[in-house]
């Protein structure tokens, strides 16, 4: 009976030992599962943080590219504006130079006209007499024809003039007459 009680007790101890080992193995499995879950959660967190860092880096690079493009566009626009302003200034300067040249030419024409008028006055402003019909058909002289080309061949006292239509007529200041025909030296000398 002692042996049976001892065998029963040994069996019970062995059963308790097996149960304790089973509980220990179960606890170890649970701890391992928790540890694996914690590791997986930590790895997932790391992956999520890495993904967020990557997204932030991509976003920052995109913003930097956009900023560079915006800066380049602003530089190009500023360059284009400066070039346009320079072209406008050049055109304005060219226009001013053209106006100045035109004014100078007009002043030169006015001086030339005044010199011609002074020369005509110096020769004497004579009223034309005789042949009233012919005088009415002659328009007033707009300018005296250059002496170098026409007065060399004219007799003394004659001057050549142009009417408004550009036709040449001749004045005799001695007789106060005009004619469309060019006088010759031999006929009046």
Secondary structure, 3 states (H helix, E strand, C coil): CHHHHHHHHHHHHHHHHHHHHHHHHHHHHHHHHHHHHHHHHHHHHHHHHHHHHHHHHHHHHHHHHHHHHHHHHHHHHHHHHHHHHHHHHHHHHHHHHHHHHHHHHHHHHHHHHHHHHHHHHHHCCCCCCCCHHHHHHCCCCCEECCHHHHCCCCCCCEEEEECCCCCEEEEECCCCEEECCCCCHHHHC
